[in-house]
Amino acid sequence: MRIANVLLRSSAAPPAVAAGGERAPASWSRRLVWHTAIACVAIGVFAFWQEQFSYLSAFGRGDFGRASAVLDQLGWVGKDSATARLAVGSQLLQRGDVDGARREFERSVALRETPDGYTMLGLIEESKQDARGALAAYQRALAVDPNRRDVLVRAGQLLLALGGDAEGRALLDRAAALESAEQAARREPASARTKQRVLY
């Protein structure tokens, strides 16, 4: 009888241990999944609220300092926006806050390099009489978009002023060629329409 009891206990114990050993990891993984899901939902709600309400409200009422602070908060969850930074910087520049505008443009190009961001930084450097700083910014803009005609003109003029005659004229010539091509492209549809009327 004693042997039977021992055998029964020994045969029943492993499943209990096994069951106990399996339940804990399963329960832990379920908790991890739920906590992760809850965190993702919370981050999504936070980002949506900040983007659709806090940022737009601050921007709409002209509180660009607050709008910038909201973008900082969105950066905590990877939702900062190069486009929004550019918009805030442009508004600050219009209000004469050059340093604030520069910070926004620098953040914008750090998030995503765009010709607009670098062009605005170049304009700020020009306003501060820093021709070389402005030229460096314009060159970075052209590295992103080599056919940006207004930047070609500004960079070309700065190069001429700094003594880079050949390179400056090359940029200005390219800008002129692009302008001629754009004008030809605008005239072409009108010419095509005229031929169509003649033919039909």
C-alpha positions in Angstrom: 0.0 0.0 0.0 2.8 2.3 0.9 4.6 1.5 -2.3 1.4 2.2 -4.2 1.0 5.6 -2.5 4.6 6.5 -3.4 4.1 5.5 -7.0 0.9 7.6 -7.2 2.5 10.6 -5.7 5.6 10.4 -8.0 3.4 9.9 -11.1 1.1 12.8 -10.2 3.9 15.2 -9.2 5.5 15.7 -12.7 2.4 16.9 -14.4 1.8 19.3 -11.6 5.3 20.6 -11.9 5.1 20.6 -15.6 1.7 22.4 -15.5 3.0 24.9 -13.0 6.1 25.4 -15.1 4.1 26.0 -18.2 1.5 28.2 -16.7 4.0 30.9 -15.5 5.6 31.6 -18.8 2.2 31.6 -20.6 0.8 34.0 -18.1 4.0 36.2 -18.3 3.8 36.3 -22.1 0.2 37.2 -22.1 0.8 40.0 -19.7 3.7 41.2 -21.9 1.5 41.2 -25.0 -1.3 43.1 -23.2 1.1 45.7 -21.7 2.7 46.2 -25.1 -0.6 46.6 -26.8 -1.8 49.1 -24.2 1.4 51.1 -24.5 1.0 51.2 -28.3 -2.6 52.4 -28.0 -1.6 55.0 -25.5 1.2 56.3 -27.7 -1.1 56.4 -30.7 -3.8 58.3 -28.9 -1.1 60.8 -27.5 0.4 61.3 -30.9 -3.0 61.8 -32.6 -4.2 64.3 -30.0 -1.0 66.3 -30.2 -0.9 66.3 -34.0 -4.6 67.0 -34.7 -5.5 69.2 -31.7 -2.6 70.6 -29.7 -0.3 71.5 -32.7 -2.9 72.7 -35.1 -4.6 74.7 -32.3 -1.4 76.4 -31.3 -0.4 77.1 -34.9 -3.8 78.4 -35.8 -3.8 81.0 -33.0 -0.3 82.1 -33.8 1.3 80.6 -30.7 4.4 79.2 -32.5 6.4 78.7 -29.4 3.7 76.3 -28.1 3.5 74.7 -31.6 7.3 74.1 -31.4 6.9 72.6 -27.9 4.2 70.2 -29.1 6.6 69.1 -31.9 9.2 68.5 -29.2 6.8 66.2 -27.4 5.9 64.4 -30.6 9.6 63.8 -31.0 9.6 61.7 -27.8 7.5 59.1 -29.7 9.2 59.5 -33.1 6.4 61.7 -34.6 8.2 65.0 -35.1 7.7 66.5 -38.6 10.1 68.2 -40.9 7.3 69.9 -42.7 5.7 71.2 -39.5 9.1 72.5 -38.4 9.5 74.3 -41.7 6.1 75.9 -41.3 6.8 77.1 -37.7 10.2 78.4 -38.7 8.7 80.4 -41.6 6.2 82.0 -39.3 8.8 82.8 -36.7 11.0 84.4 -39.5 8.1 86.5 -40.6 7.7 87.8 -37.0 11.4 88.7 -36.8 12.4 85.8 -34.5 15.5 84.9 -36.6 17.1 82.7 -33.9 13.9 80.8 -33.3 13.4 80.3 -37.0 16.9 79.0 -37.4 16.3 76.4 -34.7 13.2 75.2 -36.5 14.9 75.0 -39.9 17.9 73.1 -38.4 15.5 70.6 -36.8 13.6 70.3 -40.1 16.7 69.4 -42.1 17.9 67.1 -39.3 14.6 65.2 -39.6 14.6 65.2 -43.4 16.9 67.0 -45.8 14.9 69.3 -48.1 15.9 72.1 -50.4 13.4 74.4 -48.7 14.9 73.8 -45.3 18.5 74.6 -46.5 17.3 77.5 -48.6 15.7 79.1 -45.5 18.9 78.6 -43.6 20.8 80.2 -46.5 18.5 83.2 -46.4 19.1 83.7 -42.7 22.9 83.6 -43.2 22.5 86.1 -46.0 20.6 88.4 -43.7 23.4 88.2 -41.2 26.0 89.1 -44.0 27.5 85.6 -43.8 28.1 85.0 -47.5 30.1 81.8 -47.0 27.5 80.4 -44.5 24.7 81.2 -46.9 26.6 79.6 -49.8 27.2 76.4 -47.8 23.5 76.2 -47.1 22.6 76.8 -50.8 25.1 74.1 -51.9 23.4 71.6 -49.6 20.0 72.6 -51.0 21.4 72.0 -54.5 22.8 68.6 -53.4 19.2 67.6 -52.7 17.7 69.3 -55.7 20.2 70.3 -58.4 17.5 72.0 -60.5 16.2 74.4 -57.9 16.4 77.5 -60.0 16.1 80.2 -57.3 18.9 78.6 -55.3 21.1 78.3 -58.4 20.7 82.1 -58.9 21.5 82.9 -55.2 24.4 80.5 -55.1 25.8 81.8 -58.4 25.6 85.4 -57.3 27.3 84.6 -54.0 30.1 82.8 -55.8 30.6 85.8 -58.1 30.8 88.1 -55.0 33.3 85.7 -53.4 35.5 85.6 -56.5 34.4 82.3 -57.9 33.7 83.7 -61.3 33.7 80.5 -63.4 31.6 78.4 -61.0 29.2 81.3 -60.3 28.6 81.9 -64.0 28.1 78.1 -64.5 25.3 78.1 -61.9 23.7 81.2 -63.4 23.8 79.7 -66.9 22.2 76.6 -65.6 19.5 78.7 -63.9 18.9 80.5 -67.2 18.7 77.3 -69.2 16.1 75.9 -66.7 14.1 79.1 -67.0 14.1 78.8 -70.8 13.1 75.2 -70.6 10.2 76.0 -68.3 9.0 78.8 -70.5 9.1 76.5 -73.5 7.2 73.8 -71.6 4.5 76.4 -70.8 4.2 77.5 -74.4 4.0 74.0 -75.8 0.5 73.0 -74.7 -0.9 76.3 -76.2 0.9 75.5 -79.5 -0.4 72.0 -79.5 -4.0 73.3 -78.9 -3.6 75.7 -81.9 -2.5 72.9 -84.2 -5.4 70.8 -83.1 -7.9 73.5 -83.9 -6.3 73.9 -87.4 -6.4 70.2 -88.1 -10.0 69.8 -86.9 
